[in-house]
């Protein structure tokens, strides 16, 4: 079954780290635990706390089946762009320090901006699917589609690397990889 594992670590002082491990990298709970532990080791080393494990416990491992949904993907991107999610996914927690960041205040202005971002993403979406290849193949022959013929060999093999490189060079669209599928949008 396709999906992701959500693995949570907690420090005794309240800090929380969430790791998302694709089922393609971890078939079992034990595999997900091991993969997240390795990532957390790297995080602690990167920030100069290699011996901090004694105050950290693994608190949960949850499997989430894959949900491919265009609307959820657009909402996820809007939340990320509004600062509610870390770049790699996972919710930003609210600090007790009374930060002045827009996300932590979550006032009406922030909510309006979030709605605006969400509507803009919905309006500029070109395609959605499980992978960018699925999105591009689904749009073949439509006005929004990218011509696949120049990237297709005589035996029908599509050279995805060259195609995606040209799409990036054009710099008129953006590809968002979300827990709800790949969202391809125009840059406005």
C-alpha positions in Angstrom: 0.0 0.0 0.0 1.3 3.5 -0.9 1.5 6.2 1.7 3.7 7.7 4.3 4.8 7.1 7.9 4.7 10.0 10.3 7.2 9.6 13.1 7.3 11.9 16.1 10.1 12.5 18.6 9.7 14.6 21.7 12.2 16.3 24.0 11.6 16.3 27.7 11.3 20.1 27.5 8.5 19.9 24.9 10.2 20.3 21.6 8.7 18.1 18.9 10.3 16.8 15.6 8.1 15.2 13.0 9.6 13.1 10.2 7.7 11.9 7.1 9.0 8.6 5.6 7.5 7.4 2.3 6.3 3.8 2.3 8.7 3.2 -0.6 11.6 3.7 1.9 10.0 1.8 4.8 7.8 -1.2 4.4 7.2 -1.8 8.1 6.9 0.2 11.4 10.4 -0.9 12.3 11.8 0.3 9.0 10.0 3.7 9.5 11.4 3.9 13.0 15.0 3.2 11.8 14.7 5.7 8.9 13.4 8.5 11.1 16.0 7.8 13.8 18.7 8.1 11.2 17.3 11.4 10.0 17.0 12.6 13.6 20.6 11.7 14.3 21.6 13.8 11.3 19.5 16.7 12.5 21.0 16.6 15.9 24.6 16.4 14.4 23.8 19.3 12.0 22.7 21.5 14.9 25.6 20.5 17.1 23.7 18.3 19.6 24.9 14.8 18.9 24.4 13.7 22.5 20.9 15.0 23.1 19.2 11.6 22.7 19.0 11.0 26.4 16.1 13.6 26.7 14.4 12.6 23.5 11.8 9.8 23.0 10.1 8.4 20.0 6.4 9.0 20.8 4.5 7.8 17.8 4.7 6.1 14.4 1.6 6.4 12.2 0.9 5.1 8.7 -1.1 7.4 6.5 -2.4 5.9 3.2 -1.7 7.9 0.1 -4.5 10.4 -0.7 -4.2 12.0 -4.2 -6.4 15.1 -4.1 -6.0 18.3 -6.1 -7.9 20.4 -3.6 -5.9 19.1 -0.6 -2.6 19.6 -2.5 -3.5 23.3 -3.2 -4.5 23.8 0.5 -1.2 22.2 1.7 0.8 24.5 -0.6 -1.1 27.6 0.6 -0.5 26.6 4.3 3.2 26.1 3.5 3.5 29.4 1.7 1.7 31.2 4.6 4.3 29.8 7.1 2.1 27.2 8.8 4.2 24.3 7.7 7.9 23.7 7.7 9.5 23.4 4.2 9.7 19.6 4.4 6.1 19.3 5.8 4.9 19.1 9.4 3.1 21.7 11.3 4.9 24.6 13.0 4.1 24.6 16.6 3.2 27.8 18.4 5.8 29.1 20.8 5.1 30.1 24.3 7.2 33.2 23.9 4.5 35.2 22.1 6.3 35.5 18.8 5.4 38.2 16.4 5.4 36.1 13.3 2.2 36.1 11.2 1.8 32.4 11.5 1.9 32.4 15.3 -0.5 35.3 15.5 -3.0 33.7 13.1 -5.0 36.8 13.0 -7.7 37.8 10.5 -5.1 39.4 8.1 -3.2 36.0 8.1 -6.4 34.1 7.4 -7.2 36.5 4.5 -3.8 36.0 3.0 -4.2 32.2 3.4 -7.5 32.3 1.6 -6.0 34.5 -1.2 -3.1 32.1 -1.6 -5.4 29.1 -1.8 -7.7 30.7 -4.4 -4.7 31.8 -6.4 -3.3 28.3 -6.4 -6.6 26.8 -7.4 -6.9 29.3 -10.3 -3.4 28.8 -11.6 -3.2 25.0 -11.4 -2.3 23.4 -14.7 -2.4 19.8 -13.5 -2.3 17.4 -10.6 -1.3 13.7 -10.2 0.7 11.2 -8.2 4.0 12.2 -10.1 5.0 15.0 -12.4 5.2 12.4 -15.2 1.6 11.4 -14.6 0.6 15.1 -14.7 2.4 15.7 -18.0 1.1 12.6 -19.6 -2.4 13.4 -18.5 -2.2 16.8 -20.1 -0.7 15.6 -23.4 -2.7 16.9 -26.3 -4.5 19.6 -24.3 -3.8 23.4 -24.5 -2.2 23.2 -21.0 0.0 20.2 -22.0 3.7 20.2 -22.7 4.6 18.7 -26.1 6.2 15.3 -25.3 7.1 14.4 -28.9 10.5 16.2 -28.9 11.5 14.2 -25.7 10.2 10.8 -26.9 12.7 8.3 -28.5 11.8 6.1 -31.4 11.0 3.2 -29.1 8.5 5.4 -27.1 10.7 6.2 -24.1 10.3 9.7 -22.7 13.4 11.5 -21.5 12.0 12.9 -18.4 15.2 14.5 -17.2 15.5 16.7 -20.3 11.8 17.5 -20.3 11.8 18.6 -16.6 15.0 20.6 -17.2 13.3 22.5 -20.0 10.3 23.2 -17.9 12.5 24.6 -15.1 14.4 26.7 -17.6 11.1 28.2 -18.9 10.5 29.5 -15.3 6.8 30.1 -16.0 5.5 27.2 -13.8 6.2 25.7 -10.4 6.0 22.0 -9.4 4.9 21.4 -5.8 5.3 17.9 -4.3 2.8 17.5 -1.5 1.5 14.7 0.7 -1.6 14.8 -1.6 0.2 14.5 -5.0 2.1 16.7 -7.3 0.6 20.1 -8.1 1.8 21.9 -11.3 0.9 25.6 -11.3 1.6 28.7 -13.3 3.8 31.4 -11.7 1.8 34.6 -11.6 
